[in-house]
Amino acid sequence: MNKKFDYKKNSNKSKKFAGDFKEFVSNIENPTQVTIDKISAKDKGESFSVFGLIDKVVQTGGPTIFYITDGTGTLALKAFEGAGVRSYPHIDVGDAVKASIKIEEYQDELEGEVAKLWKLQDKDKKEFLDGLEKIERDRAKVTPIPFLVDSPILEKLKERMVIAATAVRLAIIQNRPIVVRHHNDTDGYSSGYALERAILPLIEKQHASVKAAWEFFTRAPCDAPMYEIDDSIRDTAKSLSNEAKFSNKMPLVLIVDTGSGEEDLLGILQGKVHGEDFIVVDHHRFEEDVVSEHTIANINPFLVGEDGAAYSAGMLCTELARFINPDPNLNITQIPAMAGLSDRVDNPEAIKKYLEIAHTKGYTKEMLGEIATVIDFVSSRLRFMEAREYVEVLFGEPMKKQKALVDLLAPYIRGLEKKGLEMAKSARKLEKFGKLTLQTISIEETFHRGFWPRPGLMVGILHDYAKEKEKLSNLVTVGILADAMTIRATDEADFSVQELIKYLNKELPEAFVEGGGHKNAGSIRFMPSKKEKVLDLFKKFVGK
């Protein structure tokens, strides 16, 4: 992890300068000078002068649109010399300018109609950029607020959260797009949504535009529990296209509820080749930390000597979101309890405190469980869609609509789970290895394609049934597919997904086993042709 965020690396600067900036300003007759953040709808029809850095230039079939930023906000300036004619062709992205403008409104958004545009030179430009840098740095600065719960784990992660929050705030101020990639389950969605609720208001304020939230922010689920090269290439391709078409910058990418393992590294490095930067927020175990040196910040309890099973990503991201945007009205404080419960976090004290917070928002433990069930189900249907408005309803915007949706879908989903459990019970196999019971089920031979619950959840339901109803305390449950296995284990089984992967790669390297997760819950992938040999070795592993 970089211990200090490098502001200058992420800023536009000019190396040449000359002249007296103050004299330049005073010698030009102009309207009242203001900063962009002081301009509002009540100023429509008024004339001002503004200084700014050209962040983007868009040539329309009519006027030329210059997007400028002065550190306090962003404003579109419209200059017209003829239909489709490039106005002020000597002024381009990266130039510092002074503009005399009249405030107008277009499609419900404020813009400046250009009367005159001057390009700052040499020392004038340097003085402006130095001032811009200070304004941006001051605005990006994070003043940590108390965590929602007292926790030594969170305290150990605080410095990393401050660095990450500062980088996110700076990206917003510098009009840099932000991409949030999250795992496709309740904890992953909780992580991504908490960050979304914190970031979007800041983007809208920066651009004085609701539409900017769609241009400068994307949240997208990953189907696999890792940032695969496929996801990375899609993110990069879309960003390069936006850079070419709209002069957008390459994004800051936040990978949450995944991103810590060696399997995530290639995707991160691929994005960095094209100018993307990365922040990781995760709680999964990794064999070796190969990611931190390639990120602005890597937030994971394992990196500070703690267990990731004590904090889910949704819990961590909600606390990070509050550092990014301390507004108490974000409507996210009920999320940690739901995320922790859905991910079976082993931290009773923190869960109890988060539940107390959720209760003040009108959420019971039972209701949070029902919401989590619906989120898991809906996420399997949305797949790679962002579905921002639908996800807002899932998380309580508005709460009345959320309750109606959950009341409708939860009984239907519970019925599917009950049916799935009966099918699984009829098809499972139980084997004894000393005191340990191995429960296996062939997923593809038992359930049709697209069946709900999906394999990982179905294995969990079957595992819970055997543990709670049949009192099998020393238990490992495995869902077997053609090229993968999903695994759940009790503490008494003394099982480790990571140790299993090491063992399989040592005994059967030609199967090319990979995977990850927590100690007692995870998944592995392997060559389909080696399935039977992998299963045989799995049984030897649990029988040791």
ABEGO torsion letter per residue (X at the ends): XBABBBAAAABBBBABBBEBAAAAAAABBBBBBBBAAABBAAABGBBBBBBBBBABBBBBABBBBBBBBAGAEBBBBBBBAEBGBBBGAABBBGBBBBBBBBBBBBGGBBBBBBABBBBBBEAAAAAAAAAAAAAAAAAABBBBBBBABBBAAAAAAAAAAAAAAAAAAAAAAAGBBBBBBBBBBAAAAAAAAAAAAAAAAAAAAAAGBAAAAAAABBBBBBABABBBAAAAAAAAAAAAAAAAAAGBBBBBBBBBGBGABAAAAAAAAAAAAAGBBBBBBBABBBABBAAAAABABBBBAAAAGBBAAABBAAAAAAAAAAAABABAAAGAAAAAAAAAAAAGBBBAAAAAAAAAAAAAAGBBAAAAAAAAAAAAAAAAAAEABAGAAAAAAAAGOBAAAAAAAAAAAAAAAAAAAAAAAAAAAAABBBBBBEABBBBBBBAAAABBBGBOBBAAAAAAAAAAAAAAAAGBABBBBBBBBAABBBBBBBAAAGBBAAAAAAAAAAABAAAGBBEEEBAABBBBBBBAAAAAAAAAAAAAAAAX
